[in-house]
Amino acid sequence: QVRLVESGGGLVQAGGTLNLSCTASGSISGHSAMGWYRQPQGEQREWVTTITGDGERNYADSVKGRFTISRNNAQNTIYLQMNSLKSEDTAVYYCFLTGDLNYWGQGTQVSVSS
């Protein structure tokens, strides 16, 4: 059983910064890919970013250059630094881990006021 716990969401003004974190526990491998999806209210969930166990990063075009994902394998934790936030970044952000199955966190709300 894998459990993902996110933290760090909140309300910020446009142009501001927020940092999210997600810690995994349970039967996981340090080589598991982890990352973030987000779901704006009333819309479908969309992929944001992924980091592999080896540290390779990929980003959606909408966040490239503004968001940075990192990980601490020793603590089974990933981080998402979100800079230059825009109102369209407002969403519930979900952490995921790809192992034998795909696992999801409970989500954390990010709200950006314009």
C-alpha positions as CSV (number, residue, x, y, z in Angstrom):
1,Q,0.0,0.0,0.0
2,V,1.3,3.4,-1.0
3,R,0.2,6.6,0.6
4,L,0.9,10.1,-0.8
5,V,0.4,13.2,1.4
6,E,0.6,16.7,-0.1
7,S,1.0,20.0,1.5
8,G,1.7,23.6,0.7
9,G,-1.4,24.8,-1.2
10,G,-3.1,28.1,-0.5
11,L,-4.0,31.5,-1.9
12,V,-1.6,33.8,-3.6
13,Q,-1.8,36.9,-5.8
14,A,-0.9,36.7,-9.4
15,G,2.9,36.8,-9.9
16,G,3.5,35.2,-6.6
17,T,5.1,32.0,-5.5
18,L,3.9,28.8,-3.8
19,N,5.7,25.6,-3.0
20,L,4.0,22.2,-2.8
21,S,5.4,19.0,-1.4
22,C,4.4,15.4,-1.5
23,T,5.7,12.6,0.6
24,A,5.2,9.0,-0.2
25,S,5.1,6.1,2.3
26,G,4.7,2.4,1.9
27,S,6.1,-0.1,-0.6
28,I,7.8,2.3,-3.0
29,S,10.9,2.3,-5.0
30,G,13.3,5.2,-5.2
31,H,13.1,4.7,-9.0
32,S,9.4,5.4,-9.2
33,A,8.4,8.4,-11.3
34,M,6.5,11.0,-9.4
35,G,4.8,14.2,-10.3
36,W,1.8,16.4,-10.4
37,Y,-1.5,16.8,-12.1
38,R,-4.0,19.5,-11.6
39,Q,-7.7,19.9,-12.0
40,P,-9.4,23.3,-12.4
41,Q,-12.9,23.4,-11.1
42,G,-15.3,22.0,-13.7
43,E,-12.5,20.8,-16.0
44,Q,-10.6,17.6,-16.6
45,R,-7.5,16.7,-14.7
46,E,-4.3,17.7,-16.7
47,W,-0.7,16.7,-16.4
48,V,1.7,19.3,-15.0
49,T,5.1,17.7,-14.5
50,T,7.0,14.5,-13.9
51,I,10.3,13.6,-12.4
52,T,11.9,10.2,-12.8
53,G,13.9,8.3,-10.1
54,D,17.0,9.5,-12.0
55,G,15.9,13.1,-11.8
56,E,14.8,13.6,-15.4
57,R,12.1,16.3,-15.5
58,N,9.3,17.0,-18.0
59,Y,6.8,19.9,-17.9
60,A,3.6,20.8,-19.6
61,D,4.1,23.8,-21.9
62,S,1.7,25.9,-19.8
63,V,4.1,25.8,-16.8
64,K,7.5,25.4,-18.5
65,G,9.9,28.1,-17.2
66,R,7.7,28.9,-14.2
67,F,7.5,25.7,-12.3
68,T,10.3,23.5,-11.0
69,I,10.0,20.0,-9.7
70,S,12.6,18.3,-7.5
71,R,12.9,15.3,-5.3
72,N,14.6,13.9,-2.3
73,N,14.8,10.2,-2.7
74,A,16.0,9.6,0.9
75,Q,12.8,11.2,2.2
76,N,10.5,9.9,-0.6
77,T,9.4,13.5,-1.2
78,I,8.9,15.6,-4.2
79,Y,8.6,19.4,-4.4
80,L,7.0,21.8,-6.8
81,Q,8.1,25.4,-6.8
82,M,5.6,27.5,-8.6
83,N,6.7,31.0,-9.6
84,S,5.0,33.7,-11.6
85,L,1.7,32.2,-10.8
86,K,-1.3,33.1,-13.0
87,S,-5.0,33.0,-12.4
88,E,-5.2,30.0,-14.8
89,D,-3.0,28.0,-12.5
90,T,-5.9,27.9,-10.0
91,A,-6.7,24.2,-9.5
92,V,-6.6,21.3,-7.1
93,Y,-3.1,19.9,-7.5
94,Y,-2.7,16.1,-7.2
95,C,0.6,14.3,-6.5
96,F,1.0,10.9,-8.3
97,L,3.5,8.0,-8.1
98,T,3.9,5.4,-10.8
99,G,4.8,2.0,-9.4
100,D,3.1,-1.3,-9.8
101,L,0.0,0.8,-9.9
102,N,-0.6,4.5,-10.2
103,Y,-1.1,6.2,-6.8
104,W,-2.7,9.5,-6.1
105,G,-2.6,12.0,-3.2
106,Q,-5.8,13.6,-1.8
107,G,-5.1,16.9,-3.6
108,T,-4.3,20.4,-2.4
109,Q,-6.0,23.6,-3.5
110,V,-4.0,26.3,-5.2
111,S,-5.8,29.6,-5.8
112,V,-4.3,32.5,-7.6
113,S,-6.1,35.9,-7.4
114,S,-5.8,38.3,-10.3
